[in-house]
Amino acid sequence: MKKYDGLARIIIQNVGGKSNIVGLTHCVTRLRFSLKDESKAQTEILKNTDGVISVIQSGGQYQVVIGQEVPNVYDAVVSIAKLSNKDSEEENEELPKGILAKFISIVTGVFTPLLGTLCACGMLKGFLAMSFGFGWLSKTDGLYILLYNTGDALFYFLPVIVSFTAARKFKLNEFTGLMIGLTMCSPVIVGISNGGVIGNIMGLDYYSTVLGIPMILPTTGNYTSSVLPAIIAVVAAAYLEKQLKKVIPTVVKSFLVPFFTLVIIIPLTFLILGPITSTLSQMLGNVTVSIYDLAPWLSGAILGFVHQILVIFGLHWSYAAIRYNNFATLGYDTVITPNFVAPFNQAAAVCAVWLKTKDKKLKGLCASAAISGLFGVSEPAIYGINLPKKSPFFCACVGAGISGALVGMMKLRIYSGGVGIFAIANFIDPNTGNMNGVIGIVSSIIIGCLITFILTAIIYRDKEEVVTITGDGNLNIVAGVKNTKFNDAETRNDKTKEMIVNSPIPGSLQLLSDIKDPVFSSEAVGKGIAILPSVGEVRAPFDGTVVMIPETKHAIGLVSEDGVEVLIHVGMDTVELNGKYYECPVQINEKIEKGQLLIKFDMKKIVQEGYELVTPVVVTNTASYKAVDVIVEKDEIIETGKEIFKIRQ
């Protein structure tokens, strides 16, 4: 089994299966699903699955936060679910309900595929600005020219790339989308403004006419580096293409549909859509700057404080379009700049937790989370440490608010996109090489991080932290198993009592660490054993209650009268059988007696299908007890009802 296949199968199963997936993309740390029905997703199961940091439902998307391994998990999900690249990157044709949800869906669909490259090119431009400022390179050096154009090309031809990603988003022929962007960046079109103004209409200059209609260009003289005009043009083209497909005969659709789409949309873009959207873009840039200028320090403080809160819900994308619009219309951005400091403050909070905690495992997590934060990726710090601990997250938000206020007060400008420590160079003025912006942003980060660190060090205590997966009655299970919360009275254990769990299946004992599924073998779900069954029956290991039965009936979750939570998972990857060869005569919430039949399964047919029968039996609330002792040995042959676990408080 490939490294990420097990996790991918768990995710697919618990988002409702392949049939429930409409679209899938990923950003730096998240799988972003568009689902037909989000109610089919087992959110709590995914949250408690090893390898999943958290799950967020926001902006019409079902977001599974993975961390830095997200590209590998994404590839595994696409492969196992047999999603085509196009299917995996498209969203539902029907946009989510609600203006904000629609807006975020559009922005993420368009910008997510190129986020990494945008950051890389932005950082390259920042590095060159730094090289110029320090005198390492002059603007006439061949290396400077080559690298500058490498970094600048993406921004110059942004309409081309945005047209392509928007075409995927709105299900327009991708090459038709490319043609719209290419035309907007065509050298001849770009050079029209060089011929001078030939007229003015409603206060707007125009440089040429089409069928006697003035062709108004943006104030920059061309559409290079623009965003909104290309997106709006693609939206219109997608609608037109859909209508043309209804009336043009199938035999000639392949060339007549794109022909008429381009013939209609290109003039429409340059005569109507382009002038309107470019004017709106300019107005948006001016309005945001004007609002910001009313109280820059206050705007900076608010944005710095709330940015990581918005990250939790995936809503930070809502202002990405504003930033790149400002780059296109103003050449820089000040409005969204205060959010730059937030990941550094999350890293500072993690460092304080590392200093204070005595938990060796937590210390190990702190190192990688802090490093990720320095590179601008704050999700590992947020979901892995700060948010579960509560106080470090709040302290980081306070520190980021103070940093943001300083950024706003100094009206610092960032000249290109990018995140983290390498993007600090983007605060260098690329025209003059002035370094004041770098000094300002570094000072703001240091002050905010010091405040975050000190606050966290004062407030945080290890005793605040409790493992929430099991201590309050949560049942942590995987691969289609529902996470259920029980009444405190039902889960309260008698601390003076020794609890016994009996074997639910007869067969040969194996060590949990020897089985192939890494989720079980790592004991991430809990301590236990594995049994290679000799009979196709699962029977109750104690008196208790059934708390989980997946639709596929390949597993069952139980809680004893003493509060011991047990997961019995029949076979490896048998979720893929979709319930074939399994029978389950009990129901969720049904009271059961020791020895009662829970599951019947056809061993022969399951093996013939190519699946292993080895069955993990796991105490999923292991962390609630002082010890879970396995009282049987590897390769021992046991019968149903034999004692296998002795559990002590």
NORBEL-V23140 format. One record per backbone hydrogen bond with DSSP energy under -0.5 kcal/mol. NH is the residue of the N-H (numbers start at 1). CO is the residue of the C=O. If there is no record, write none. Layout:
BEGIN
NH_CO + NH_CO
END
This chain:
BEGIN
5_2 + 6_2 + 8_4 + 9_5 + 10_6 + 11_7 + 12_8 + 13_9 + 14_10 + 15_11 + 15_12 + 16_13 + 17_12 + 20_17 + 21_18 + 22_20 + 22_34 + 23_34 + 24_87 + 24_88 + 25_32 + 27_30 + 31_64 + 32_25 + 32_30 + 33_31 + 33_62 + 34_23 + 35_33 + 36_20 + 40_37 + 41_38 + 42_14 + 43_41 + 46_42 + 47_43 + 48_44 + 49_46 + 52_49 + 53_51 + 53_65 + 54_65 + 56_63 + 58_56 + 58_61 + 61_58 + 62_33 + 63_56 + 63_61 + 64_31 + 64_62 + 65_54 + 65_63 + 66_29 + 66_64 + 67_29 + 70_67 + 72_69 + 73_69 + 74_70 + 75_71 + 76_72 + 77_73 + 78_74 + 79_75 + 80_76 + 81_77 + 83_78 + 88_84 + 89_85 + 90_86 + 95_93 + 102_98 + 103_99 + 104_100 + 105_101 + 106_102 + 107_103 + 108_104 + 109_105 + 110_106 + 111_107 + 112_108 + 114_111 + 115_111 + 115_112 + 118_114 + 119_115 + 120_116 + 121_117 + 122_118 + 123_119 + 124_120 + 125_121 + 126_122 + 127_123 + 128_124 + 129_125 + 130_126 + 131_127 + 132_128 + 133_129 + 134_130 + 135_132 + 136_131 + 137_131 + 141_138 + 145_141 + 146_142 + 147_143 + 148_144 + 149_145 + 150_146 + 151_147 + 152_148 + 153_149 + 154_150 + 155_151 + 156_152 + 157_153 + 158_155 + 160_157 + 161_157 + 162_158 + 163_159 + 164_160 + 165_161 + 166_162 + 167_163 + 168_164 + 169_165 + 170_166 + 171_167 + 171_168 + 172_167 + 176_173 + 177_173 + 178_174 + 179_175 + 180_176 + 181_177 + 182_178 + 183_179 + 184_180 + 185_181 + 186_183 + 190_186 + 191_187 + 192_189 + 193_190 + 194_191 + 195_192 + 196_193 + 198_206 + 199_206 + 201_204 + 204_201 + 206_199 + 207_215 + 208_215 + 210_213 + 213_210 + 215_208 + 216_214 + 217_205 + 221_218 + 223_184 + 225_156 + 226_223 + 231_227 + 232_228 + 233_229 + 234_230 + 235_231 + 236_232 + 237_233 + 238_234 + 239_235 + 240_236 + 241_237 + 242_238 + 243_239 + 244_240 + 245_241 + 246_242 + 246_243 + 247_243 + 247_244 + 248_244 + 252_249 + 253_249 + 253_250 + 255_252 + 256_252 + 257_253 + 258_253 + 259_255 + 260_256 + 261_257 + 262_258 + 263_259 + 264_260 + 265_261 + 266_262 + 268_264 + 269_265 + 270_266 + 271_267 + 272_268 + 273_268 + 274_269 + 276_272 + 277_273 + 278_274 + 279_275 + 280_276 + 281_277 + 282_278 + 283_279 + 284_280 + 285_281 + 286_282 + 287_283 + 288_284 + 289_285 + 290_286 + 291_287 + 292_288 + 293_289 + 294_290 + 294_291 + 295_291 + 295_292 + 299_295 + 300_296 + 301_297 + 302_298 + 303_299 + 304_300 + 305_301 + 306_302 + 307_303 + 310_306 + 311_307 + 312_308 + 313_309 + 314_310 + 314_311 + 315_310 + 316_310 + 317_314 + 318_315 + 319_316 + 320_317 + 321_317 + 323_319 + 324_320 + 325_321 + 326_322 + 327_323 + 328_324 + 329_325 + 330_326 + 331_326 + 331_327 + 332_326 + 333_414 + 339_336 + 340_337 + 341_338 + 342_339 + 345_341 + 346_342 + 347_343 + 348_344 + 349_345 + 350_346 + 351_347 + 352_348 + 353_349 + 354_350 + 355_351 + 356_352 + 357_353 + 360_358 + 363_359 + 364_360 + 365_361 + 366_362 + 367_363 + 368_364 + 369_365 + 370_366 + 371_367 + 372_368 + 373_369 + 374_370 + 375_371 + 376_373 + 377_372 + 378_376 + 382_378 + 383_379 + 384_379 + 384_380 + 385_381 + 386_381 + 387_382 + 388_382 + 389_385 + 390_386 + 390_387 + 391_389 + 393_386 + 394_390 + 395_391 + 396_392 + 397_393 + 398_394 + 399_395 + 400_396 + 401_397 + 402_398 + 403_399 + 404_400 + 405_401 + 406_402 + 407_403 + 408_404 + 409_405 + 410_406 + 411_407 + 411_408 + 412_407 + 414_333 + 415_426 + 421_374 + 423_420 + 424_421 + 425_422 + 426_423 + 427_424 + 428_425 + 429_434 + 433_429 + 438_435 + 439_435 + 440_436 + 441_437 + 442_438 + 443_439 + 444_440 + 445_441 + 446_442 + 447_443 + 448_444 + 449_445 + 450_446 + 451_447 + 452_448 + 453_449 + 454_450 + 455_451 + 456_452 + 457_453 + 458_454 + 459_455 + 460_456 + 464_461 + 465_462 + 468_466 + 470_467 + 471_467 + 473_470 + 475_484 + 476_474 + 477_475 + 484_482 + 486_473 + 490_487 + 491_487 + 492_488 + 495_493 + 497_494 + 499_497 + 499_647 + 501_645 + 502_541 + 503_642 + 507_638 + 508_532 + 509_636 + 510_530 + 512_528 + 514_511 + 515_512 + 518_516 + 520_517 + 521_517 + 522_518 + 523_520 + 524_519 + 525_519 + 527_619 + 529_617 + 530_510 + 531_615 + 532_508 + 533_531 + 534_506 + 535_506 + 537_535 + 538_599 + 539_504 + 540_596 + 544_592 + 545_559 + 546_590 + 547_545 + 547_557 + 548_557 + 550_555 + 553_550 + 556_568 + 557_548 + 558_566 + 559_545 + 560_564 + 561_543 + 563_560 + 566_558 + 567_618 + 568_556 + 569_567 + 569_616 + 570_554 + 570_568 + 571_569 + 571_613 + 572_612 + 573_571 + 576_573 + 577_574 + 578_575 + 580_577 + 582_579 + 583_600 + 586_598 + 589_546 + 590_587 + 592_544 + 595_540 + 596_593 + 598_538 + 599_538 + 600_583 + 601_536 + 602_581 + 603_601 + 606_602 + 607_603 + 608_604 + 609_605 + 610_607 + 611_606 + 615_531 + 616_569 + 616_614 + 617_529 + 618_567 + 619_527 + 620_565 + 620_618 + 621_565 + 622_619 + 624_621 + 625_622 + 626_648 + 627_648 + 629_646 + 631_629 + 631_644 + 635_509 + 636_633 + 638_507 + 638_636 + 641_503 + 642_639 + 644_501 + 645_501 + 646_629 + 647_499 + 648_627
END
